[in-house]
C-alpha cells in the first residue's frame, strides 16, 4: 500500500511539473512583476483545518503536489489554470 501511495505521489509531482512547464502563465506569478523567482499558487493541506494558500517557488511544486497539496487557490475548484 505504501508503495502504491508513493507511486501516486511521484506521478502527481511529475504531472505538476509538466503542467508548470507547458502552462507557466496559467498559474505562476513573479513577485512584483520583476521577473524574479517564479512562484506558483497552491492550496496547502486542502480539506483540513490547516488548509491555506501559499505561493511557493516553482521548483518546490512537485514536492507539495506529492504530499497532497493542489495547484490553485483553495476552494476555487480550479486546478490552477482552468484545465
C-alpha positions in Angstrom: 0.0 0.0 0.0 2.8 2.4 0.9 4.5 1.7 -2.4 1.3 2.5 -4.3 0.8 5.8 -2.4 4.4 6.7 -3.2 3.9 5.9 -6.9 0.8 8.1 -6.9 2.7 10.9 -5.2 5.6 10.7 -7.8 3.1 10.6 -10.7 1.3 13.6 -9.3 4.5 15.5 -8.9 5.5 14.8 -12.5 2.1 15.9 -13.7 2.5 19.2 -11.8 6.0 19.8 -13.3 4.6 19.0 -16.8 1.7 21.5 -16.3 4.0 24.1 -15.0 6.3 23.7 -18.0 3.6 23.8 -20.6 1.3 26.4 -18.9 3.5 28.6 -16.8 1.4 31.8 -17.2 -1.8 29.9 -16.2 -0.8 29.6 -12.6 2.5 31.2 -11.9 3.3 34.6 -10.6 6.5 36.6 -10.5 6.9 38.7 -7.3 6.3 42.4 -8.0 6.4 41.6 -11.8 10.2 41.9 -11.5 10.9 38.7 -13.3 12.4 37.2 -10.1 11.9 33.6 -9.0 8.7 32.2 -10.4 6.1 31.5 -7.7 3.1 29.1 -8.0 -0.1 29.4 -6.0 -1.1 26.2 -4.3 -3.6 25.1 -1.7 -1.6 23.6 1.1 -3.3 20.7 3.1 -6.7 21.1 1.3 -9.8 19.8 3.1 -8.1 20.1 6.6 -8.3 22.7 9.3 -4.7 23.7 8.3 -5.7 24.5 4.7 -4.2 27.7 3.4 -3.0 29.2 0.2 0.7 29.5 -0.4 2.9 31.0 -3.1 5.9 28.6 -3.5 8.9 28.7 -5.7 8.3 26.7 -8.9 11.0 24.0 -8.1 9.1 23.2 -4.8 5.7 22.5 -6.5 6.4 18.8 -7.2 7.1 18.2 -3.6 3.9 19.9 -2.5 1.8 18.0 -5.0 3.5 14.8 -4.0 2.1 15.1 -0.4 -1.4 16.1 -1.4 -1.4 19.8 -2.0 -3.2 21.1 -5.0 -2.5 23.7 -7.7 -4.5 26.9 -7.5 -6.5 28.7 -4.8 -8.1 26.8 -2.0 -11.8 26.1 -2.6 -11.8 27.5 -6.1 -12.4 24.2 -7.8 -9.8 25.5 -10.3 -6.7 23.2 -10.6 -4.5 26.2 -11.1 -5.1 27.1 -14.7 -8.6 26.3 -15.7 -7.6 22.9 -17.1 
